[in-house]
Amino acid sequence: MGFEITEKDKKDTFVILPAYNEATRIQPVIESIARKGYNLIIVNDGSSDNTLEVIKESKMKYPDNIHIFSLMINRGVGVATQTGFDAVFKFNPKYVVSMDSDGQHSPEDLDNVITPLVKGEAQAVIGVRPLKDMPFTRNFANWVMNLLTRIFYGVKVSDSQTGFRAITLEALRKIDINARGYLISSEFIREVHDNNIPFAEVPIQTIYTPETQAKGTNSKEALKILIQMIRHQF
């Protein structure tokens, strides 16, 4: 028999979902994660739609699994994710996962993503999307960012811009994330590398829709990230 994640492993895991104007997409993501037995910290990033109300509806169904934090104004995915990282320490889990809340990532991959942490094979995990299924502009931007991550941070990874990642609480205490926006993906990799945290790459599914394609690291965002990398470097 293969290795299986136990119910205790799931209870020892918190999933962080940064959410900005995801009212039409976030509910099935939240409830799928909660049904699997994982805990959630959902950070409402100053949404102007009814995202917060939708999150609260899900919490009524799973009151013990879901914890809500709200930012008064939209601060960006980096700040929202870091808010979740800061909040998770009060719950003292063993493992911490961050993933997108728009349905791009499948909750079915959670077990696989935390497996290297549970088995002690790594202290951080990066979820690698299938690049062959990625839209061309997104694929090209990701290739560029992989190259820049290697040049600026000295780390070779298969998917530097993934939003699906996991880390042990012990390792999370060592890293320092300051990015406001999508630079958080590269910063996470830099911090893992600079703090000598062993990491693994795990294949994940990615569900592309017109909405999910409109977000994330496209060529325009890649240029913004490059400018931020240069500023941080010098």
N, C-alpha and C positions, 0 to 999 in steps of 0.2 A: 504493500500500500504506500502511496505517496504521502508527503508531509501535508498535514491539514491544520489550518488555523482554528483554534478552539474558541469557545464562547468567552473564556477568560481573557484570551488574547484580544478579542474585540472590545471587551469592557476596559481593557488597559490601553485602548487607543482612542484618541480624539482626532476628529476630522475637522479641519478649518475650511469654511466656505466664505470667501469674500464675495459680497453680492451688491451689484449696482444696477438698479432698474431691471431686475430679472423676474418680475411678477408673473410673467406668462410661462416661465420655464423652470423656476427653481423648486416648486413643490414636489414634483416626482423625484427630483434628485435627493432632496432632504429625506423624504419618506422611504425611499429605497435604501438609503444608508442606515436610517434608524431601524428599519425592519430587519436588517442584517445583524443588528446588535451593537453597532458602533455608536459612540458618542459624537456630538457635533457642537462646534462653536461657530455660529453664523454671525458674520460681521456685516451689518447693513451699512454700506458705504455712502450714506447721505442720499439714498435713492429719492427721486422725485415722483415715482409712481407708487403703487401700493405693495411694493416688495415686502415691507415690514409687516403689513397685515397678513400677507400670505404666509410668511415665516411663523407668525403667531398662531395661525390656524394649524400649522403642522405641529407646533409645540403642544397644542391642546391634545393632540393624538398621542404624542410621545413626550410627555412632560419631563421624564427622567433622563432622556437622551439628549435633549436639545437645550442649548444655552445661547441666548441672544445678546449681542453687543451692537450698539449703534453709534455711528459717527454723525455729528450734526450736519456736516457738509461733505460733499464728495472729495475725498483725499487721494484716491487712486488705489489700484490693486496692491501696490507695494505697502502702503500705509495700512490698508485694511488687513492684509495678511500678517503684517507685523503686530497689529493690534490683537489678532488671534493668537499669535505666538506668545505675546506678553500675558494674555489672559489665561492661557492653558496651564501656566505654572501653579495657579491656585488649586487646580484639580489633580496635579501630580500623577499624570498617567505615565506609562512606560514609552509609548510611541505616539508620534504626532504626524499627521498627514495634512497636506494642503492640496486642494483640487479646485477646479472651476465649478461654478454653480449654474452654468447655463446649459448643462446637458452634454457638453462636448466630451466630458470624461464619463466612463461607465463605472458605477459603483461596484459592478461585478469584478473589477480589477483590484479592488481594495485588498482582498486576501493575498493576491500575488505580490502586490507592492510592499506589504509589510512582512512578507515571509523572510526575506534576507535579514531583517532586523530581529525577528522572533528567533530565528535559527542562530543568531550571533555571527552571521557571515559578513555583515556590514553594519555601520551605524547611521548611514544615510542611503536613500534610494532615489533615483531619478527615473521617472516613467518615460519611456521612449515611444513616441508616436510612429506609426508606419508611414515613412516619408513618401512611399510610392502612391499612397492614397491622398496625400496632401495637395491642395490646389497649388498650381505652379508658382504664383507670386509668394505664397506662404512658404513653400518649399525653398525657393531661392533665398528669401529673407532669413530663413532658419539656417541655411548653409552658410550664409555670410556671418551670422551671429555665432555659429559654431567656430568658424575661422577666427573671428575677433576674440572670442572667449579663450581660444588657444593662444593667440598672440599676446593679449593683455594679461591674462591670468595664468597662462602656462598649463591649462587643463584641456585634455582632449576628451570630448564627450560626443555622443551621437545625437543628442537633442538638447541643446543648451537653453531653449526657450519653452520647455515644457512647464505647464502649471501644475502637474501632478507629481508630487514629491513626498518623501517621508523621511523622518529622522527620529532617533531616540531622544528622550528628554534630556539625558545627560549630554549628548552632543549639541542639542539646541542651546544649552546654557553657554556654549563656547562661541557661538556665532553672533555676529552683529550686522543686522540688515538695516539699511538706511534709505533704500530706494523708494521713491514715491510711486512710480509706475511699473512698466514691464521690465525695467532693469533688474527687478528683484530676482528674476530667474538666473541671470548671470551672476548676480551678487551672491545668491545661495551657493552656487557652484564654487565661486571664489572663496567664500568663507569655509566651506567644507574642505577645500584644498589647502588653504593657508593654515587651518587648524589640524591638519593631518588626520582628518576624519575618514575612515575607510568607507567607500561608497560603492554601490552596485547600480547597474542599469537593468531595468525590467521592461519588457515590451508591454504596451497598453493599447487598448482600442481607442479610436477617436471618431466621434460622430460629427460629421460636418453638415451644417445647415447654413442657409443664407445668414442667419443671425450670428452663429459662431464664427463664420468666415469674416464677418464684419469687424470682429474683435481680435485681439491678440497681436502678434508681431508680424506686421506686413512690412513692405519696403520702407514706408514712411516712418513707422515705429522703429525699424532697425536703424535708420539714420539718427533718430532722436537718441537711441540707446548708445550709438557710437559716440555722439557728442558728449553724453554723460560719462561714458567710460574714459574719454580723454580728459575731461575735467577732473574726475576722481583720481586718475593716474598722475596728473601733473599739478 
